[in-house]
């Protein structure tokens, strides 16, 4: 039985092998390091040679008792929720607009321009934001001053920084998300649209009753996957863009772990916080999937 399957599907298993090896080596095998969270890890002693923490939740307690715990958790959840909400709807709207566009050259230009930012690193995006929003010499502030107003410290103000984080994230991923939804739209049976036209349905009606229901499974899938990263909030972006003046609204779990856990070589504390985040992310994915299954759209 197994031999027949290997002969019949051997090339496909061979194509699958590199991906399986990647996940085993870089995703599953590193889980062995989670025990560092329950040890007083010393580099020279290694993982197995280091003593167990006493009590076993010592590093979790250290993190919980930190004076910054509530602020870090609040910032992480708020920034992630803002990105989740504002980052879900715009790509869907853009995909619907591109799908309805009948001018091919315009569609290609818009799709290319919105997709290009996905390939820019946050270092480059920070340079763009600095050129636009810097209090001294930024293009936007020059316009404000020329109009008779006062320059605004966009990048160092707690009132604007979260909006800049969310806005730049949406801008970077807008085109990428739209491509995924466009691919899903392309898989909808075209005869459904033909039947709707015969019945006299308008474009808006066809979008509402055919297109959106047709890509509902993809929307739910991406939403569940994003929900699993709710505790991340985007370390690369925030670490590059933030500064000490916006710590009260921008300092998240990952940036605090980097400063407190990794720069001070407290690997046990860093692992404890990482495990804490992973457990919450897993719980959110399981919860979201169970809710989605009631609509018939669960991942498994």
FIKE-445148 format. One record per residue (C-alpha): residue in three letters; x, y, z. Coordinates in steps of 0.02 Angstrom, whole numbers, plus 32768, in hexadecimal, padded with zeros to 4 digits. Layout:
BEGIN
ALAXYZ
...
***
This chain:
BEGIN
UNK800080008000
UNK808980798033
UNK80F6803F7FA3
UNK806C80607F25
UNK8051810E7F6D
UNK810B81347F62
UNK811480FB7EAE
UNK807A815D7E7E
UNK809A81FC7EDF
UNK815881F17EF4
UNK818082917E91
UNK810382F37EF8
UNK814A82B37F9D
UNK81F782E17F5D
UNK81BC83927F37
UNK8170839B7FE4
UNK820E835F803C
UNK826F84078041
UNK81DC845E8092
UNK81C783D48113
UNK828183D7813C
UNK827C8494814E
UNK81EE848D81CC
UNK823E8400822F
UNK82E88456823A
UNK82B3850B8250
UNK820684FD82A0
UNK81F3845C8303
UNK82A48436833B
UNK82BC84E3838C
UNK822784BC83FE
UNK82A584588463
UNK82E984FF849E
UNK8246852984F7
UNK828984D48594
UNK82FE856A85A8
UNK826685C785EA
UNK826585508680
UNK8321855586A0
UNK83A485D086DE
UNK83FB85C38638
UNK84B785DC8631
UNK850D85E08588
UNK85A7858185C3
UNK853C84F88613
UNK84C884E0857F
UNK841084B88583
UNK841B840F85D8
UNK84A78442864E
UNK844E84DC8691
UNK83F184D18735
UNK833384CE873B
UNK82E2856F8775
UNK829E856F8826
UNK820B85828823
UNK81EC85448772
UNK818885E18746
UNK821186568784
UNK822E86AE86DE
UNK817586BC86B7
UNK815F870D8762
UNK81EF8785873F
UNK819A87BD86A1
UNK80EF87CB86F4
UNK813588318785
UNK818F88A88711
UNK814D895A8724
UNK813A89608667
UNK80D188C18655
UNK802889168645
UNK806A899C85D0
UNK80C3891E8561
UNK802C88AC8554
UNK7FB7893E8531
UNK8028898684A9
UNK804088DB8457
UNK7F8688B38452
UNK7F4F8961841A
UNK7FCE896F838D
UNK7FA888BE8352
UNK7EEC88D98357
UNK7EFC897C82F7
UNK7F6589258273
UNK7EED8892826D
UNK7E5389008252
UNK7E9E898281DE
UNK7F0889038182
UNK7E77888F8155
UNK7DF788FE80FE
UNK7E6489698087
UNK7EAF88D58027
UNK7E01888D800D
UNK7DC089347FCC
UNK7E5789487F5A
UNK7E4288987F16
UNK7D8988B97EF2
UNK7DB2895D7E9A
UNK7E3B890E7E31
UNK7DC9887D7E04
UNK7D4388F67DC8
UNK7DBE89637D67
UNK7DAB89487CAD
UNK7E3E89B67C77
UNK7ECC89387C74
UNK7F5D89B37C71
UNK7F178A147D05
UNK7EFB89737D65
UNK7FAF893C7D45
UNK7FF889E37D7B
UNK7F9289EB7E1C
UNK7FB989367E46
UNK807389517E2A
UNK807B89F27E90
UNK801D89A77F22
UNK808289067F1E
UNK813089577F18
UNK813689907FD0
UNK812D88DA8006
UNK81E288C67FCD
UNK8223895C802F
UNK827A893C80D4
UNK8245899F816E
UNK82EB89FA8168
UNK82BE8A4380BF
UNK820C8A6980F7
UNK82518AC18191
UNK82BA8B2E811D
UNK821E8B5980B9
UNK81BC8B838157
UNK824E8BEC8195
UNK82518C4F80F3
UNK81958C6C80FD
UNK81718C7F81B7
UNK82108CBD8209
UNK81EF8D548278
UNK82868DAD8231
UNK82828DAC8174
UNK81FC8D298155
UNK81948D4B80BA
UNK80ED8D468116
UNK812B8DBC819F
UNK81708E34811D
UNK80C28E3D80D1
UNK80768E5A817D
UNK80F28EE481A6
UNK80DC8F3680FC
UNK80218F36811C
UNK803D8F9681BE
UNK80378F05823A
UNK80B78EBA82AF
UNK811D8E1F8288
UNK80DD8D7E82D7
UNK81518CF98323
UNK80FC8C6782CC
UNK81878BE882EC
UNK81A68C1983A2
UNK80F48C3C83DB
UNK808F8BBD843C
UNK7FF28C0483E9
UNK80268BD58338
UNK80A18B458344
UNK80258AB58349
UNK7FC88AFD82B4
UNK806D8B068254
UNK80948A518282
UNK7FEB8A138247
UNK7FE68A8181AC
UNK80938A4D8170
UNK80698995818F
UNK7FC989A38129
UNK802489FE809D
UNK80AD897B8094
UNK803988E4808F
UNK7FA5892C802E
UNK7FD788EA7F83
UNK801188417FC3
UNK7F6B8821801A
UNK7F0B88597F81
UNK7F6687DB7F13
UNK7F32874D7F86
UNK7E7B87847F7D
UNK7E86879C7EC1
UNK7EC286E97EB0
UNK7E2E86B07F18
UNK7DB687187EAC
UNK7DFF86C87E0F
UNK7DC7861E7E51
UNK7D0F864E7E5A
UNK7CA385F87DD7
UNK7C83867B7D4C
UNK7BDA862E7D25
UNK7B9B86777DC9
UNK7BBC87277D87
UNK7B6C86FD7CDF
UNK7ACE86BF7D36
UNK7ACC875C7DA2
UNK7AD887CC7D08
UNK7A4887707CB7
UNK79E287917D53
UNK7A0E884A7D47
UNK7A8288557DDD
UNK7AF088EF7DE9
UNK7BAC88E77E09
UNK7B9589127EC0
UNK7B1588877ED1
UNK7B8C880A7E81
UNK7C1988417EF4
UNK7BAB882F7F8E
UNK7B56878A7F60
UNK7BDC87317EF8
UNK7C8C87787F0D
UNK7C9087927FC9
UNK7C3F86E97FF2
UNK7CB786997F75
UNK7D5286D87FD0
UNK7D0B86C68080
UNK7D73862B80A3
UNK7E1486878075
UNK7DE4871D80E0
UNK7DC386AB8175
UNK7E6486498158
UNK7ED286E58153
UNK7E78872F81E9
UNK7E9986938251
UNK7F508691821E
UNK7F638749824A
UNK7F0E872B82F0
UNK7F9686AE831B
UNK8015873C830F
UNK7FB187B2837C
UNK803A87B58401
UNK80C387E38384
UNK80908894834E
UNK8126889E82D7
UNK81CF88A4832D
UNK823488D78293
UNK81C6896A826B
UNK81B889AD831D
UNK826F89938348
UNK82A589F982B0
UNK82218A8282BF
UNK82118A9F837A
UNK82788B0883F3
UNK827C8B2384AE
UNK81FD8BB184A3
UNK81748B3C8465
UNK81988AA884D8
UNK80F48AC38538
UNK808E8A9A849A
UNK81098A368430
UNK816C89C584A4
UNK812C8913848A
UNK8157886884CF
UNK81D988428448
UNK823788E78459
UNK823B88D78517
UNK827A88248509
UNK8301885C8490
UNK833F88E28509
UNK8326888685AC
UNK833A87D0857A
UNK83B487CA84E9
UNK842388638500
UNK843B883285B6
UNK8450877A8585
UNK83B9874685EE
UNK838586BD8574
UNK8314866785F1
UNK82A987028604
UNK82A2871B8547
UNK826D8665852F
UNK81E7867485B6
UNK8199870B8561
UNK81A486B584B8
UNK814B861C84FD
UNK80C9868C854E
UNK80A686DE84A5
UNK80A186388449
UNK802285EC84C1
UNK7FAF868284B0
UNK7FC1867E83F3
UNK7F9785C583ED
UNK7EFE85E1845B
UNK7EC1866D83EA
UNK7ED68603834D
UNK7E778571839B
UNK7DEC85E583D6
UNK7DDD863D832E
UNK7DDD859982D0
UNK7D528551833E
UNK7CEA85EE8321
UNK7D0C85E78265
UNK7CD9852E825E
UNK7C2A85608294
UNK7C2185C381F1
UNK7C6C85308192
UNK7D11858B8173
UNK7D8C853F81EF
UNK7E3F851581BE
UNK7E3084648203
***
